[in-house]
Amino acid sequence: MKEKIIHQKTEKEKMLSGELYCALDSELAKEHEKAQSILRKLNNSSDINRSEILKSLFGKTGENFCVKSTFRCDYGYNIYVHF
């Protein structure tokens, strides 16, 4: 008889599916720190450079969009902006 293999979701998988998750997970902590580094750069930049910085943070963007400072988020890759 075969044993049933049950996949336990990672904390990131839980987060992305809207379930309760632990933000202290090492994978999510690294991703959060990366996003915070990008946000520091973004919030200290001129308006000219902002859209390119945001494109590196967001999951997907259109060509024409505007986000004013001070902008905050946890991870960024789950943000989609279309115009």
Secondary structure, DSSP 8 states (H G I E B T S, - for coil): ----------HHHHHHTT----TTSHHHHHHHHHHHHHHHHHHTS-HHHHHHHHHHHSSEE-SS----SS---S-STT-EE--
